[in-house]
Amino acid sequence: MGSAFPAIRVALHGYGPAELSLLRLAVASAALLAVAPVMRVRRPARRDLPRIVLVGASGMSAYQLLLNWGELHVPAGTASLIVAVAPAISALLDAVFLRERLTAARITGSGVALAGAAVIAVAGGDTGYTAAAWIVLAAAGAQALYHLGIKPLLGVYTGLEVAAYAMGAGTALLLPLAQAAVRAAVHAPVDAGLAALYLGALPSAAGFVLWGYAVARLTVTAATAALYLVPAVALGVAFVWLGERPQTVELVGGLLTLAGVALVGRPTRARRDTGVTAADGGGAAPAQEEPPRQDGSAPTVRA
């Protein structure tokens, strides 16, 4: 998934942010539709369609549009560091809308992660991408809204099914851009076209399939540990592929963001007798590994 961020930069050489958003989602939707019978993806119930449209609008359409728009000016590796703040925003949204308990660790972690993202955005002052960096941060917010919105659906459907539904809805919402996307595809350079196809087929479609496979068979801790490597992979690929060299202050901000996200994702420890978490200051029983989930709501970094 880390390679998606530099691939976006390459694809933007031949497509506008809107056209690339539709093409990527359309390719991913077609791929997921093709494997749906094999993966036993069920049809969604009619009563769930409004929520599916909403999560498709936020986590697919808006996220892609904002990220692509931001990456017109923000380097690929830098964008991956900013998007890494999404789990921290998710934790805050869960506390506000789902009234989930906001522990001291989550409060501190969210603050540190957001501060790291702000440091990265401010670092763009000399190179002219500060405004675009805030747009990428808005993309992270759209991703956080997606994770908030899918939680009721995950009580009924698998994570892969929810992703497929949202992908299809996001594609449908961008269909008015189809004519412009076709025109762009006709005139786009070959490398931009291949990058766009790659984005839809691998980081999007295959990424969701592999994620669903991983969380179904591994603990969430094991499955999500690799996701913290996404910004590192993005930075490495961007350096080799695009010759991008991040500034020191960007790396510092990125480390702050990842440290905050790791703190947000720390499992709580419950008392044996009262169920009070370690954050309450009481003696804590040894933590138990959280069972695997299909929702993909643990800290994620995607492009």
N, C-alpha and C positions, 0 to 999 in steps of 0.2 A: 504493500500500500504506500510505502514511502516514495516509491518511484512515480506515483501519480502527480505529485507536486511539480517536479521538473517536466513531466509529460504535458501538463497543462500549459506551461510556458512555451513549449514547442508548438503545441496545437494552436495557440493564440497567434502564431505567425500567419495563419491562414484563415482563422475564424474569429468572429467577434465573440464576446463573452456569452451572449444569448444563444447564438447559433451553436457554439460548442456545448453549451448546457443541454440543448435539445438532442444533439447528435449523440452525446455520451449516454444520456438517459435512454434514448431509443435503442441503442445497441445493447445496453445492459438489460432493458426490458425484453428485447427479443431473445437474448441468451437465456434469461431466467424462464421465459415462456417455453423455450425449447426443452429445458431440463425439468420443467414442472411435473410432468408425469412420472419421471424417474425418481424425483425427490418427494413425490406424493404431496404436492402442494394442493390444498383444497380451495374451493371457491369461497370467498368471504360471504358472510350473511349480509342481507340487504340492510339490516339495522346498523351495521358497522361501517357502511360506506361513507357517511359524512365524516366520521373520524379519520378514516383512511385518506380521504381527500385532504383533510387538514394536515395530517402528518406528511403526506406527499408534498404538499405545498411548502411546508417549512423545511423538512429534512432533505428533500430532493430538489425541488424547483428553486426555492430561495437560496438554499445552501450552495448549489452549483452556480447560480447567477452571481451571488456575492463573492464567492471564492474566485471565480474566473475573472470577474471585474477587478478584484483586488490584485490578482497576480499579473495584471497588465503592467504594474509598477513594482510590486513587491517581489523580491527574489524568492525562488521556490523553497529553499531551505528555511528562510525566514518565515514564510507563510505557514510551513508545517509547525514551527515553534509556536506561532500564534494560535493555530487551530487546536493545539494540544491543551489549551485552557478549557475546552468544552466540558469535560467532566466536572470542573469546579463550578461552572455556571449551572450545570445540571443539578448539582447538590443544592445550590441556593434556590433554584426553581422548585425542587422537590419540597424544600422546607416551607416555601411560601404557599404553593398550591396543593400539595399533598399532605402538608403538615407533618412531614417526616422530621424526626428529631435532629436538630442541628447541633452536633457535639462541638466541643472546643477544638478538636482536631479538624473537623470539617470547616469550621469558621476560619481557623488559622490557615489551613491549606488553601481554601478558596481565596483568601486575601493575598497570600503569597503568590498563587498562580496568576491572579489578575494583575498584581503588581509587576510580575515578570512580563506579561503581555504588554502592559503599558510602557515598560522600559524599552521593549522591542519597537513599539510604535514610535516613541519619542526618538529612538536612535535613527530613524529615517529622516530626521530633519535636514541633515546635510546632503542627503541624496535624493530628497524630494518624494519619498513614498509614505510620509507620515499619514496623510489622509487615506491613502489606499490601505494602509495597515489597519486602520480602524474599520474599514470595510471588511477585511478578512476577519477581524474580531467579531463583526456582526454575523459573519458566516458561522463562526463558532457558536454564537448565540442561537442561530437558526438550528444548528445541529442539537443543541441542548433542548430546545423546544420539541424537537422530534423525539428525543428520548423520553421527555415528559409525556408527550401525547400518546406514545405507543404502549405505555404501561398497562392500561386497561385491555388492550388488544392481546397482550402477551399472556393474559389469563385464559385465552380461548385458542390462540393460534401459536405456532412455533415462531421463533425469531426469523427463520428463513421465509416463512409465509408472509409475515408482516413486512419484511423488507421487499419482497416481490410485489405485494399490494401497493406499498408506498411508491416503489419505483414506477409501477404502471400509472399510478395517479399523477405523479410528478411529470411523467412524460406527456400524459394527456393534457395537463394544464399548459404545457409549452407548445402544443401543436400549432397554435396560431403563428409560430415562428418557422413553420416547416418550409415555406417558400423561400425565405431568406437563407435557411440552412442549406437547402438544395443548391441555391445559387453559389453560396460560399464553398460547398463541396466541389462544385464544378471547377472553380478557379483556385482552390487551395493548393499549395505546394504538396508534393508527395509526402514529405516528412511530417507535415502538419496533419494530413489525412490519416496517416498510419498512427500517429500519436493519439488522435481522437478515437480511432477504433480500439486502440490498446486500452485507453481509459475506460471505455464502456465494457469491454470484454473481460479484462483482468482485474484492475482494482475495484471496479463496481460489481459486476456479476459474479466473477469467480471469488472475489473477496468476501462477499456475503455468504456464498456457499461454504467456503472454507471456514469462515467464522462460526457458522451454524454447526458444522461438523466438529470443530474444536470444542465448543462449549458443551456439546452433547456428550463428549467422551472424556474431557479433562475437567479438573476443578477450575473455577473462575480465576483463582490466583495464577494457576499455570497458564491458562489461555490468554489472560490479559497481560502477563509479564512481557510477552513479545511485543505488545502494542506500544510499550514505552520506548521501543527501539525505532519506531516509525520516524520521528524527527531526525535521528542519527542517520538512518538509511537515506532519508530525503536530502540531508546535507551532503552525504557522500556521493549520491547519484548526481546531485546538482553540480557538485564540484567536477566530477569526471565528465558528465554529459554537457554541461553548460559553462563550465569554468567559473562558477560562482564561488566567491570567497566571503563568508560572513564576517561582519565586524565583531570585534571582541565584545562590545557592549550587547550585541544581539545574542551572542552565545551565553553571556551572563544572564540576560533576561530569559533565555530559553531554559537554562538550568533552574532558575527560580520557578518558572512555570511548571516544569516537570516535577520539581521537589514538592510544590504545592499540590499538584494532582496526586502524587504518590501519598501525601498525607491525607487528602480527601478520601482516597480509596482504602485506607487502612481499616481492617476489620475491627469491630468493637469487641471488647471482652465482657462477657456477662457474669455477674455474680451467680454462684450456685443456687442461693436461696431466694434472692430478691429480684434478680434479673436486671439490677442496676449496672450500667456500663462502667468501664474503667474511667471514663471521663468524669464520672461523678465523684471520684476520689476514693472509692471504696476498694477493698481487696477484690481482686478479679480472679475468676476461675480461668484455667487455661483455655485459650481460644480454640474453637472447633472450626475446621475448614468448611466454608460455605459450600453447599451442594451445587453441582453444575446447574446453570440456568440457560434457557434458550433465548433470553431477551437481549443479550448483548448490551445491557445497560451498565455494566461495569465500565471503568474508564476506557474510552476508546479514542483513537486518533485516526481519522480517515480523511481521504481527499476526494 
